[in-house]
Amino acid sequence: MFQFTPGRVLFIFGWLFLIHPLYSQNTVDSLLNKLEYSKNKSPLYNLLAEAVIEDSLDLSMLYARQALIYADKENNIREKGVALFSIAEVFSYNFELDSAVKYYERSLTFLNESGDHYYISYTLNNLGWIYNYFGKYRDAIHSYSECIRHLDTEKYPEELPNVFINIGNAYHHLGSYNTAIGYFHRAIAKIRDIKDKTSLPIAFNGLGLAWKYLSNYDSAFYYYKMMLEIDKKTGTPLDVAIDLGNIGALYFDWGQFEQSYKFHLEATRIFLKEGNKNNISVAYNNLGEVHKALGNYDSSLYYLNMALKIDLETGMENNTAERYNNIGDLYFAQQNFVMAFTYYQLALEINKKIENPFNIALNLHNLANVWAERGESQKAEELFFKSLKKAQDIQSASMVSRIYESLSKFYANTNRFALAYKYHNYYDEIRDSIFKEENKKLLADMQARHELDQKEKAIALLNAENKLRTDEARQYRNSTYFFALALLVISVSLIVMIYQFNLRKKAYKKLVQKNKQLAQSGGLNKETVIRSAKQTPVKIKIENGNGNGSLEILEEKLNRYLDSEKPFLNPNLTMKDMAAQLATNTHYLSEVINQKFGNNFTGLINELRVQEACRLLVDETNDHLTIESIANEAGFNSKSAFNNSFKSVTGLTPSYYKKTARAKK
């Protein structure tokens, strides 16, 4: 597994509400002197708890509990809420997050009663961070949104961009990358309105990561580069190293391993100077993975072992298990299955100890592959099903899909074709379900982004209208009746224009909805709108004269032939040609296509050609090609045949599909 250099994270202690405005004017000594003579001691104890938290968590907790005691005696609701907040802060610093949540929530009760909106927003932000850490991203978004509602943005304008970035990060974890991008842009707009620009690289990092997950590497690189340029001028060496690592990871995903190596090497040099062992371990691991991708196995092993050595020294068990697994992958790639087995087993033992269910499933799957390669079918099969159960228990669709694919190949290699066919179908089904789920997220994401844009436009329109009305009133008082009448005409015209605009917007919304329904009615999913060629098989068995066995076997051969050779790209393809390639006759081939795929030969081939055309249409590298050229590339011998088939399969025209599919990226 490739481990990315850690990106920027907004911690509860680092960015939002860094220093309370009261205690910044006081030293610990002066607070202690005041404490001796003060009648109301709870506010001073709270300030002391906040002042010493960076130096001593125990002392901070002591002062916070004293503040709580005195707040009860003084019947001071506000200071009681602040004291509970300070206790929660100490638990947060210790990463005792369950206890932190309990005290944050208790503090909110008293803070809401006292009406201290500053501390309410402070507390809600910190709760949002913890929810985000626990993977409760929607709870985090709700908490951050409530934080904004209580935040005095005129008094603390520099805090609003940070909350927008936090919300963007939460949406990123939900897979709503376009919505995340919207919030990062809102943060950037606010940052540019204020003097404090320290959050700007954080927002750029969020944009770069979101665009990378959308596979828009050009945009990702643009924002990572902007972040790097800022940090080279105003950031720390550690910030620069993190930026370099992010760019290196981007190039790795891009498949440009030489470029990835250059950036990771430069990041590693900085991490070595900084001296943080965990960062150095991650950097060495990244270099090892890049060398593995380049086929430099000796160099890969050297760096992975260097990373492992550091993790064993620091006791970072999760990292240690990952290093063992990566070394196992390296030996597996070299077909040294004995060593691969040893390292996978070491990784499994640690993951069982620290109870990491996803990695346990991964390690069992890897061990099963080793046994399969060594010809130990029974042991391999047993481990495959153990890993499958673990993946199903944690509901990891991606891991379940991976195991189904391995089982299909395993049974095919051991000549158990019925089971291979069964698990290949399972693999197809879950892969389709993952794809559909991703599309649902994308559509929901686009809808949320649309609603956000509309709200912002409505606010801007209201502001413009308010300004216009103010101007009209001023001009009315200082002008003649004729000028006032002219303003009235202008106002009426604006209202009519807005009304017509709303009518057009509603009509457009209905049109979009109809297009969505049309796309859904014609397709496999909302994105590709292509029907699945694979129907539920009819369980019959017909032996053919060529010794090819059942229709299931012929279907499996047909599937492999279509996937690997892509014969449908040949515009002159005939059923006779395909039957010859599959060592059968046209009768049995037609039988398979009719009964197994629910289609005829022409219909199946045209659907596959349309699917290829869809892929080519959304690929921006094909922008220089005309629609007719795309049709030829996909195997159609005429533009009219292509247009008819495309409309029949998808329910859309090629040009409309290209436009809408690109817009949804």
C-alpha positions as CSV (number, residue, x, y, z in Angstrom):
1,M,0.0,0.0,0.0
2,F,1.2,3.5,-0.8
3,Q,1.3,5.8,2.1
4,F,0.8,9.5,1.4
5,T,2.8,12.1,3.2
6,P,0.4,13.5,5.8
7,G,-1.5,16.6,4.6
8,R,-2.6,19.6,6.5
9,V,-5.2,18.9,9.2
10,L,-7.1,21.5,11.3
11,F,-6.6,20.4,14.9
12,I,-8.8,21.6,17.7
13,F,-5.8,23.1,19.4
14,G,-4.0,24.7,16.4
15,W,-6.3,26.8,14.3
16,L,-9.6,27.9,15.6
17,F,-9.8,30.3,18.5
18,L,-6.1,29.9,19.4
19,I,-5.9,32.3,22.4
20,H,-8.8,33.6,24.5
21,P,-8.7,37.4,24.2
22,L,-8.7,37.9,28.0
23,Y,-5.8,35.8,29.2
24,S,-3.6,36.9,26.4
25,Q,-3.1,40.1,28.5
26,N,-2.2,38.2,31.6
27,T,0.8,36.1,32.7
28,V,0.4,33.1,35.0
29,D,2.1,35.0,37.8
30,S,-0.2,38.0,37.5
31,L,-3.2,35.7,37.5
32,L,-2.0,33.9,40.7
33,N,-1.4,37.3,42.4
34,K,-5.0,38.4,41.5
35,L,-6.3,35.1,42.7
36,E,-5.1,35.8,46.3
37,Y,-7.3,39.0,46.6
38,S,-10.2,38.3,44.3
39,K,-13.6,37.5,45.6
40,N,-14.7,35.8,42.4
41,K,-12.1,33.1,41.8
42,S,-13.7,30.9,39.1
43,P,-12.9,33.3,36.1
44,L,-9.2,33.4,37.3
45,Y,-8.9,29.7,37.7
46,N,-10.4,29.2,34.2
47,L,-7.8,31.6,32.7
48,L,-5.1,29.8,34.5
49,A,-6.3,26.5,33.1
50,E,-6.1,27.9,29.7
51,A,-2.8,29.6,30.2
52,V,-0.9,26.5,31.3
53,I,-2.4,23.8,29.0
54,E,0.5,23.8,26.6
55,D,3.0,23.3,29.4
56,S,1.2,21.0,31.9
57,L,-2.0,19.0,31.3
58,D,-2.1,17.9,34.9
59,L,-1.9,21.5,36.2
60,S,-4.5,22.7,33.6
61,M,-6.9,20.0,34.8
62,L,-6.3,21.0,38.5
63,Y,-7.1,24.7,37.7
64,A,-10.1,23.7,35.7
65,R,-11.6,21.6,38.5
66,Q,-10.9,24.4,41.0
67,A,-12.8,26.7,38.6
68,L,-15.7,24.3,38.6
69,I,-15.8,24.2,42.4
70,Y,-15.8,28.0,42.7
71,A,-18.3,28.5,39.9
72,D,-20.8,26.3,41.9
73,K,-20.1,28.3,45.0
74,E,-20.4,31.7,43.2
75,N,-23.5,30.4,41.2
76,N,-21.7,31.6,38.0
77,I,-23.3,29.6,35.1
78,R,-21.0,31.0,32.4
79,E,-17.8,30.1,34.3
80,K,-19.1,26.7,35.1
81,G,-19.6,26.1,31.3
82,V,-16.0,27.4,30.7
83,A,-14.6,25.2,33.4
84,L,-16.2,22.1,31.9
85,F,-14.9,23.2,28.5
86,S,-11.4,23.4,30.0
87,I,-11.7,19.9,31.4
88,A,-12.8,18.7,27.9
89,E,-9.7,20.5,26.4
90,V,-7.4,18.5,28.6
91,F,-9.0,15.2,27.6
92,S,-8.7,16.3,24.0
93,Y,-5.0,16.9,24.3
94,N,-4.6,13.5,25.8
95,F,-6.8,12.1,22.9
96,E,-9.3,10.7,25.5
97,L,-12.0,11.8,23.0
98,D,-15.0,10.0,24.5
99,S,-14.4,11.9,27.8
100,A,-13.8,15.1,25.9
101,V,-17.2,14.8,24.1
102,K,-19.0,14.2,27.4
103,Y,-17.5,17.4,28.9
104,Y,-17.9,19.5,25.8
105,E,-21.6,18.6,25.7
106,R,-22.1,19.3,29.4
107,S,-20.3,22.7,28.9
108,L,-22.7,23.6,26.1
109,T,-25.7,23.3,28.4
110,F,-24.3,26.1,30.7
111,L,-22.8,28.1,27.9
112,N,-26.2,28.2,26.0
113,E,-27.9,29.3,29.3
114,S,-25.4,32.1,29.8
115,G,-25.5,33.2,26.2
116,D,-21.7,33.2,25.7
117,H,-21.7,32.8,21.9
118,Y,-17.9,32.9,21.7
119,Y,-17.4,29.8,23.8
120,I,-20.4,28.1,22.3
121,S,-18.9,28.4,18.8
122,Y,-15.5,27.4,20.2
123,T,-17.0,24.3,21.7
124,L,-19.1,23.3,18.6
125,N,-16.0,23.6,16.4
126,N,-14.0,21.3,18.7
127,L,-16.9,18.8,18.8
128,G,-17.0,18.9,15.0
129,W,-13.3,18.0,14.9
130,I,-13.9,15.0,17.2
131,Y,-16.9,13.8,15.2
132,N,-14.7,14.1,12.1
133,Y,-12.0,12.0,13.8
134,F,-14.5,9.3,14.7
135,G,-15.8,9.2,11.1
136,K,-19.2,10.8,12.0
137,Y,-18.9,13.3,9.2
138,R,-22.5,14.4,9.0
139,D,-22.5,15.1,12.8
140,A,-19.3,17.1,12.2
141,I,-20.9,19.1,9.5
142,H,-23.9,19.9,11.7
143,S,-21.7,20.9,14.6
144,Y,-19.5,23.2,12.3
145,S,-22.6,24.8,10.8
146,E,-24.0,25.5,14.3
147,C,-20.5,27.0,15.2
148,I,-20.9,29.5,12.3
149,R,-24.4,30.4,13.6
150,H,-23.0,31.5,16.9
151,L,-19.7,33.0,15.6
152,D,-19.4,36.7,15.7
153,T,-17.9,37.1,12.3
154,E,-17.4,40.9,12.6
155,K,-15.4,40.5,15.8
156,Y,-13.5,37.3,14.7
157,P,-13.5,37.4,10.9
158,E,-10.4,35.3,10.7
159,E,-12.2,32.3,12.2
160,L,-14.9,31.8,9.5
161,P,-12.6,30.6,6.8
162,N,-11.2,27.9,9.2
163,V,-14.7,26.6,9.8
164,F,-15.4,26.5,6.1
165,I,-12.3,24.5,5.6
166,N,-13.4,22.1,8.4
167,I,-16.7,21.6,6.7
168,G,-15.0,21.1,3.3
169,N,-12.8,18.4,4.9
170,A,-15.9,16.6,6.3
171,Y,-17.6,16.6,2.9
172,H,-14.4,15.3,1.4
173,H,-14.5,12.3,3.7
174,L,-18.2,11.7,2.7
175,G,-17.0,11.5,-1.0
176,S,-18.8,14.8,-1.8
177,Y,-15.8,16.3,-3.5
178,N,-17.6,19.0,-5.4
179,T,-19.4,20.3,-2.3
180,A,-16.0,20.2,-0.5
181,I,-14.5,22.3,-3.3
182,G,-17.3,24.8,-2.9
183,Y,-16.5,25.3,0.8
184,F,-12.8,25.5,0.2
185,H,-13.5,28.3,-2.4
186,R,-15.7,30.1,0.2
187,A,-12.9,29.9,2.7
188,I,-10.5,31.4,0.1
189,A,-12.9,34.2,-0.7
190,K,-13.1,35.1,3.1
191,I,-9.3,34.7,3.6
192,R,-8.7,37.3,0.8
193,D,-11.0,39.7,2.6
194,I,-9.0,39.7,5.8
195,K,-5.4,40.4,6.6
196,D,-4.6,37.0,8.1
197,K,-3.6,34.7,5.2
198,T,-2.2,31.8,7.2
199,S,-5.1,29.5,6.3
200,L,-4.7,30.0,2.6
201,P,-2.3,27.0,2.0
202,I,-4.7,24.8,4.0
203,A,-7.6,25.7,1.7
204,F,-5.3,25.1,-1.4
205,N,-4.4,21.7,0.1
206,G,-8.1,20.7,0.4
207,L,-8.8,21.8,-3.2
208,G,-5.8,19.8,-4.5
209,L,-6.8,16.7,-2.6
210,A,-10.5,16.9,-3.7
211,W,-9.5,17.4,-7.4
212,K,-7.1,14.5,-7.1
213,Y,-9.9,12.2,-5.9
214,L,-12.0,13.4,-8.9
215,S,-9.1,12.3,-11.1
216,N,-8.6,15.9,-12.3
217,Y,-4.8,15.9,-11.9
218,D,-4.2,19.1,-13.7
219,S,-6.4,21.1,-11.2
220,A,-4.9,19.1,-8.3
221,F,-1.4,20.0,-9.4
222,Y,-2.3,23.6,-9.8
223,Y,-3.5,24.0,-6.2
224,Y,-0.7,21.9,-4.8
225,K,1.8,24.1,-6.6
226,M,0.1,27.3,-5.3
227,M,0.3,25.9,-1.8
228,L,4.0,25.1,-2.2
229,E,4.8,28.6,-3.5
230,I,3.2,30.2,-0.5
231,D,4.9,27.9,2.0
232,K,8.3,28.4,0.4
233,K,7.8,32.1,1.2
234,T,6.0,32.1,4.5
235,G,5.8,28.5,5.8
236,T,8.1,26.3,7.8
237,P,10.4,23.6,6.2
238,L,8.0,21.0,7.5
239,D,5.1,22.7,5.6
240,V,7.2,22.6,2.4
241,A,8.1,18.9,2.9
242,I,4.4,18.0,3.3
243,D,3.6,20.0,0.1
244,L,6.3,18.1,-1.8
245,G,5.1,14.8,-0.5
246,N,1.5,15.6,-1.6
247,I,2.7,16.4,-5.1
248,G,4.8,13.2,-5.1
249,A,1.7,11.2,-4.2
250,L,-0.2,13.0,-7.0
251,Y,2.4,12.0,-9.6
252,F,2.3,8.4,-8.2
253,D,-1.5,8.2,-8.7
254,W,-0.9,9.8,-12.1
255,G,1.4,6.9,-13.0
256,Q,4.4,9.3,-13.5
257,F,6.7,7.4,-11.1
258,E,10.0,9.2,-12.0
259,Q,8.4,12.6,-11.2
260,S,6.9,11.1,-8.0
261,Y,10.4,9.9,-6.9
262,K,11.9,13.4,-7.4
263,F,9.4,15.1,-5.2
264,H,9.4,12.3,-2.5
265,L,13.2,12.4,-2.4
266,E,13.2,16.2,-1.9
267,A,10.6,15.8,0.9
268,T,12.7,13.1,2.5
269,R,15.7,15.3,2.7
270,I,13.7,18.0,4.5
271,F,12.2,15.5,6.9
272,L,15.7,14.1,7.7
273,K,16.8,17.7,8.6
274,E,13.7,18.2,10.8
275,G,14.4,15.0,12.6
276,N,10.8,13.8,13.3
277,K,11.1,10.0,13.1
278,N,7.5,9.3,12.2
279,N,7.7,11.7,9.2
280,I,11.0,10.1,8.2
281,S,9.4,6.6,8.3
282,V,6.6,7.7,6.1
283,A,9.0,9.3,3.6
284,Y,11.2,6.2,3.4
285,N,8.0,4.1,2.9
286,N,6.9,6.4,0.0
287,L,10.4,6.1,-1.6
288,G,10.1,2.3,-1.3
289,E,6.7,2.2,-2.9
290,V,7.9,4.3,-5.8
291,H,10.9,2.1,-6.4
292,K,8.6,-0.9,-6.3
293,A,6.4,0.7,-9.0
294,L,9.6,1.3,-11.1
295,G,10.7,-2.3,-10.7
296,N,13.8,-1.3,-8.6
297,Y,13.2,-4.1,-6.1
298,D,16.5,-3.8,-4.2
299,S,16.1,-0.1,-3.7
300,S,12.5,-0.6,-2.7
301,L,13.5,-3.2,-0.1
302,Y,16.2,-0.9,1.3
303,Y,13.8,2.0,1.9
304,L,11.0,-0.2,3.3
305,N,13.4,-1.8,5.7
306,M,14.7,1.7,6.8
307,A,11.0,2.7,7.5
308,L,10.4,-0.5,9.4
309,K,13.5,0.0,11.5
310,I,12.2,3.4,12.6
311,D,8.7,2.1,13.4
312,L,10.1,-0.7,15.5
313,E,12.1,1.9,17.5
314,T,9.2,4.3,18.0
315,G,6.7,1.5,18.7
316,M,4.2,2.7,16.0
317,E,2.5,-0.7,15.6
318,N,0.1,0.4,12.9
319,N,2.9,1.7,10.8
320,T,5.0,-1.5,11.5
321,A,2.2,-3.7,10.3
322,E,1.9,-1.6,7.1
323,R,5.6,-1.9,6.5
324,Y,5.5,-5.7,6.9
325,N,2.6,-5.9,4.4
326,N,4.4,-3.6,1.9
327,I,7.6,-5.8,2.1
328,G,5.4,-8.9,1.6
329,D,3.9,-7.2,-1.5
330,L,7.4,-6.6,-2.8
331,Y,8.5,-10.3,-2.3
332,F,5.2,-11.4,-3.9
333,A,5.9,-9.3,-7.0
334,Q,9.3,-11.1,-7.2
335,Q,7.5,-14.5,-6.8
336,N,9.4,-15.2,-3.6
337,F,6.4,-16.6,-1.9
338,V,8.1,-18.0,1.2
339,M,9.3,-14.5,2.2
340,A,6.0,-12.9,1.2
341,F,4.2,-15.4,3.4
342,T,6.5,-14.5,6.4
343,Y,6.0,-10.8,6.2
344,Y,2.2,-11.1,5.6
345,Q,2.0,-13.3,8.7
346,L,3.9,-10.7,10.7
347,A,1.6,-8.0,9.6
348,L,-1.4,-10.1,10.4
349,E,-0.2,-10.8,14.0
350,I,0.2,-7.1,14.7
351,N,-3.2,-6.2,13.2
352,K,-4.9,-8.8,15.3
353,K,-3.2,-7.4,18.4
354,I,-4.3,-3.8,17.6
355,E,-7.7,-5.0,16.3
356,N,-7.6,-3.4,12.9
357,P,-10.3,-5.4,11.0
358,F,-9.8,-3.9,7.6
359,N,-6.1,-4.7,7.6
360,I,-6.8,-8.2,9.0
361,A,-9.0,-8.9,6.0
362,L,-6.3,-7.6,3.7
363,N,-3.5,-9.7,5.3
364,L,-5.7,-12.9,5.2
365,H,-6.4,-12.2,1.5
366,N,-2.7,-11.7,0.7
367,L,-1.8,-15.0,2.6
368,A,-4.5,-16.8,0.6
369,N,-2.9,-15.6,-2.7
370,V,0.4,-16.9,-1.5
371,W,-1.0,-20.4,-0.8
372,A,-2.8,-20.3,-4.1
373,E,0.5,-19.6,-5.9
374,R,2.2,-22.4,-4.0
375,G,-0.5,-24.8,-5.1
376,E,-2.0,-25.3,-1.6
377,S,-5.6,-25.0,-2.8
378,Q,-7.3,-26.1,0.4
379,K,-5.4,-23.6,2.6
380,A,-5.8,-20.9,0.1
381,E,-9.6,-21.5,-0.1
382,E,-9.9,-21.5,3.7
383,L,-8.1,-18.1,4.0
384,F,-10.0,-16.6,1.2
385,F,-13.3,-17.2,3.0
386,K,-11.9,-16.1,6.3
387,S,-10.9,-12.8,4.7
388,L,-14.3,-12.6,3.0
389,K,-16.1,-13.0,6.3
390,K,-14.0,-10.3,8.0
391,A,-14.6,-7.9,5.0
392,Q,-18.4,-8.6,5.1
393,D,-18.5,-8.1,8.9
394,I,-17.1,-4.5,8.5
395,Q,-19.2,-4.0,5.4
396,S,-16.2,-3.0,3.3
397,A,-17.6,-3.2,-0.2
398,S,-14.2,-2.5,-1.8
399,M,-12.4,-5.3,0.1
400,V,-15.3,-7.8,-0.6
401,S,-15.1,-6.9,-4.3
402,R,-11.4,-7.5,-4.3
403,I,-11.8,-11.0,-2.6
404,Y,-14.5,-12.0,-5.0
405,E,-12.2,-11.2,-8.0
406,S,-9.4,-13.3,-6.4
407,L,-11.8,-16.2,-5.8
408,S,-13.0,-16.1,-9.4
409,K,-9.4,-16.3,-10.6
410,F,-8.5,-19.0,-8.0
411,Y,-11.3,-21.3,-9.1
412,A,-10.6,-20.7,-12.8
413,N,-6.9,-21.6,-12.2
414,T,-8.0,-24.8,-10.4
415,N,-10.4,-25.8,-13.3
416,R,-13.5,-25.2,-11.2
417,F,-15.2,-23.1,-13.8
418,A,-18.7,-23.1,-12.3
419,L,-17.4,-21.6,-9.1
420,A,-15.2,-19.2,-11.1
421,Y,-18.3,-18.1,-13.0
422,K,-20.3,-17.7,-9.7
423,Y,-17.8,-15.5,-8.0
424,H,-17.1,-13.5,-11.1
425,N,-20.8,-12.7,-11.2
426,Y,-20.6,-11.7,-7.5
427,Y,-17.7,-9.5,-8.3
428,D,-19.6,-7.9,-11.2
429,E,-22.6,-7.2,-9.0
430,I,-20.8,-5.6,-6.1
431,R,-18.6,-3.6,-8.5
432,D,-21.8,-2.3,-10.2
433,S,-23.3,-1.5,-6.7
434,I,-20.2,0.4,-5.7
435,F,-20.3,2.3,-9.0
436,K,-24.0,3.1,-8.5
437,E,-23.4,4.2,-4.9
438,E,-20.6,6.5,-6.1
439,N,-22.9,8.0,-8.7
440,K,-25.6,8.6,-6.1
441,K,-23.0,10.4,-4.0
442,L,-22.0,12.4,-7.0
443,L,-25.6,13.4,-7.8
444,A,-26.3,14.3,-4.2
445,D,-23.1,16.2,-4.1
446,M,-24.0,18.1,-7.3
447,Q,-27.5,18.9,-5.9
448,A,-26.0,20.2,-2.6
449,R,-23.5,22.3,-4.6
450,H,-26.4,23.7,-6.7
451,E,-28.4,24.6,-3.6
452,L,-25.3,26.3,-2.1
453,D,-24.8,28.3,-5.3
454,Q,-28.5,29.3,-5.4
455,K,-28.4,30.4,-1.8
456,E,-25.3,32.6,-2.4
457,K,-27.0,34.1,-5.5
458,A,-30.1,34.8,-3.6
459,I,-28.1,36.5,-0.8
460,A,-26.3,38.6,-3.5
461,L,-29.6,39.4,-5.2
462,L,-31.1,40.5,-1.9
463,N,-28.1,42.7,-1.1
464,A,-28.3,44.2,-4.5
465,E,-32.0,44.9,-4.1
466,N,-31.5,46.4,-0.7
467,K,-28.8,48.7,-2.1
468,L,-31.0,49.6,-5.0
469,R,-33.9,50.4,-2.7
470,T,-31.7,52.6,-0.5
471,D,-30.5,54.5,-3.6
472,E,-34.0,54.9,-4.8
473,A,-35.2,56.3,-1.6
474,R,-32.4,58.8,-1.4
475,Q,-33.0,59.9,-5.0
476,Y,-36.7,60.1,-4.5
477,R,-36.3,62.6,-1.6
478,N,-33.9,64.7,-3.7
479,S,-35.5,64.6,-7.1
480,T,-38.6,65.6,-9.0
481,Y,-41.8,63.6,-9.4
482,F,-40.7,62.7,-13.0
483,F,-37.4,61.2,-11.8
484,A,-39.3,59.2,-9.1
485,L,-41.7,57.9,-11.7
486,A,-38.7,56.8,-13.8
487,L,-37.3,54.9,-10.8
488,L,-40.6,53.2,-10.4
489,V,-40.6,52.1,-14.0
490,I,-37.1,50.7,-13.5
491,S,-38.2,48.9,-10.4
492,V,-41.2,47.3,-12.2
493,S,-38.9,46.3,-15.0
494,L,-36.5,44.6,-12.6
495,I,-39.3,42.7,-10.9
496,V,-40.6,41.5,-14.3
497,M,-37.0,40.5,-15.2
498,I,-36.6,38.6,-11.9
499,Y,-40.0,36.9,-12.4
500,Q,-39.0,35.8,-15.9
501,F,-35.7,34.6,-14.7
502,N,-37.4,32.5,-12.0
503,L,-39.7,31.1,-14.6
504,R,-36.8,30.1,-16.9
505,K,-35.0,28.6,-13.9
506,K,-38.0,26.5,-13.0
507,A,-38.4,25.4,-16.6
508,Y,-34.7,24.5,-16.7
509,K,-35.0,22.5,-13.5
510,K,-37.9,20.5,-14.9
511,L,-35.8,19.8,-18.1
512,V,-32.9,18.6,-16.1
513,Q,-35.1,16.3,-14.1
514,K,-36.6,14.9,-17.3
515,N,-33.1,14.3,-18.7
516,K,-32.1,12.5,-15.5
517,Q,-35.2,10.3,-15.7
518,L,-34.4,9.6,-19.4
519,A,-30.8,8.7,-18.6
520,Q,-32.0,6.4,-15.8
521,S,-34.6,4.7,-17.9
522,G,-32.0,3.8,-20.5
523,G,-29.0,2.8,-18.5
524,L,-27.0,0.9,-16.1
525,N,-26.5,3.9,-13.9
526,K,-26.9,7.7,-13.9
527,E,-23.4,8.3,-15.1
528,T,-22.9,6.0,-18.1
529,V,-26.6,5.4,-18.9
530,I,-25.6,2.1,-20.6
531,R,-27.6,-1.0,-20.0
532,S,-25.8,-4.0,-18.5
533,A,-25.2,-6.6,-21.1
534,K,-25.1,-9.3,-18.3
535,Q,-28.6,-10.6,-17.5
536,T,-29.4,-13.3,-15.0
537,P,-28.3,-16.5,-16.7
538,V,-30.9,-19.2,-17.7
539,K,-29.8,-22.4,-16.0
540,I,-29.8,-24.8,-19.0
541,K,-27.0,-26.9,-20.4
542,I,-26.5,-27.8,-24.0
543,E,-23.5,-29.7,-25.2
544,N,-22.2,-28.6,-28.6
545,G,-20.5,-30.6,-31.3
546,N,-17.1,-28.9,-30.8
547,G,-16.5,-30.2,-27.3
548,N,-16.9,-26.8,-25.7
549,G,-19.2,-28.0,-22.9
550,S,-22.1,-26.0,-21.5
551,L,-23.3,-22.6,-22.4
552,E,-21.8,-21.3,-19.1
553,I,-18.3,-22.3,-20.3
554,L,-18.9,-20.7,-23.8
555,E,-20.2,-17.6,-22.0
556,E,-17.1,-17.4,-19.9
557,K,-14.9,-17.7,-23.0
558,L,-17.0,-15.0,-24.7
559,N,-16.7,-12.7,-21.6
560,R,-12.9,-13.1,-21.6
561,Y,-12.7,-12.6,-25.4
562,L,-14.8,-9.4,-25.2
563,D,-12.8,-8.0,-22.3
564,S,-9.3,-8.8,-23.6
565,E,-9.6,-8.6,-27.4
566,K,-12.4,-6.0,-27.8
567,P,-13.4,-7.4,-31.2
568,F,-16.4,-5.0,-31.3
569,L,-13.9,-2.2,-32.3
570,N,-13.7,-3.9,-35.7
571,P,-16.4,-2.3,-37.8
572,N,-16.5,-5.4,-40.1
573,L,-17.0,-7.9,-37.3
574,T,-19.5,-10.8,-38.1
575,M,-20.9,-13.5,-35.9
576,K,-19.1,-16.0,-38.1
577,D,-15.7,-14.3,-37.3
578,M,-16.4,-14.4,-33.6
579,A,-17.6,-18.0,-33.6
580,A,-14.4,-19.0,-35.3
581,Q,-12.3,-17.2,-32.7
582,L,-14.2,-19.0,-29.9
583,A,-13.9,-22.4,-31.6
584,T,-17.6,-22.9,-31.8
585,N,-20.4,-22.3,-34.4
586,T,-22.8,-19.5,-34.9
587,H,-25.7,-21.5,-33.6
588,Y,-24.3,-22.0,-30.1
589,L,-22.8,-18.5,-30.1
590,S,-26.3,-17.1,-30.9
591,E,-27.8,-19.3,-28.2
592,V,-25.4,-17.9,-25.6
593,I,-26.0,-14.3,-26.6
594,N,-29.8,-14.8,-26.6
595,Q,-30.1,-16.8,-23.4
596,K,-27.2,-15.5,-21.3
597,F,-27.2,-11.8,-22.4
598,G,-30.8,-11.3,-23.3
599,N,-29.8,-9.8,-26.6
600,N,-28.9,-10.6,-30.2
601,F,-25.5,-10.4,-31.8
602,T,-26.0,-7.0,-33.4
603,G,-27.5,-5.5,-30.3
604,L,-24.8,-6.8,-28.0
605,I,-22.0,-5.5,-30.2
606,N,-23.6,-2.1,-30.6
607,E,-24.1,-1.8,-26.9
608,L,-20.4,-2.5,-26.3
609,R,-19.4,0.0,-29.0
610,V,-21.6,2.6,-27.4
611,Q,-20.0,1.9,-24.0
612,E,-16.6,2.5,-25.6
613,A,-17.8,5.7,-27.3
614,C,-19.0,6.9,-23.9
615,R,-15.6,6.4,-22.5
616,L,-14.0,8.2,-25.4
617,L,-16.4,11.2,-25.2
618,V,-15.7,12.0,-21.6
619,D,-11.9,11.7,-22.0
620,E,-10.6,15.2,-22.4
621,T,-7.5,14.0,-24.3
622,N,-9.9,13.2,-27.2
623,D,-11.1,16.9,-27.5
624,H,-9.4,17.1,-30.9
625,L,-11.6,14.3,-32.3
626,T,-15.0,14.9,-33.9
627,I,-18.1,12.9,-33.0
628,E,-17.7,11.0,-36.3
629,S,-14.1,10.2,-35.4
630,I,-15.2,8.9,-32.0
631,A,-17.8,6.7,-33.7
632,N,-15.1,5.2,-36.0
633,E,-12.8,4.6,-33.0
634,A,-15.6,2.8,-31.2
635,G,-16.2,0.5,-34.2
636,F,-19.1,2.1,-36.1
637,N,-18.7,2.4,-39.8
638,S,-21.1,5.3,-40.2
639,K,-22.2,8.4,-38.3
640,S,-25.9,7.7,-38.7
641,A,-25.6,4.1,-37.4
642,F,-23.6,5.5,-34.4
643,N,-26.2,8.2,-33.6
644,N,-29.1,5.7,-33.9
645,S,-27.4,3.1,-31.7
646,F,-26.2,5.7,-29.1
647,K,-29.7,7.1,-28.8
648,S,-31.3,3.6,-28.6
649,V,-28.9,2.4,-25.8
650,T,-28.6,5.6,-23.7
651,G,-31.6,7.6,-24.6
652,L,-29.4,10.6,-25.3
653,T,-27.5,12.1,-28.2
654,P,-23.7,11.8,-28.2
655,S,-23.2,15.6,-28.0
656,Y,-25.6,15.9,-25.0
657,Y,-24.0,13.0,-23.2
658,K,-20.5,14.5,-23.7
659,K,-21.7,17.8,-22.3
660,T,-23.6,16.5,-19.2
661,A,-21.1,13.7,-18.4
662,R,-18.2,16.2,-18.4
663,A,-20.2,18.6,-16.2
664,K,-20.7,15.8,-13.6
665,K,-17.0,15.1,-13.3
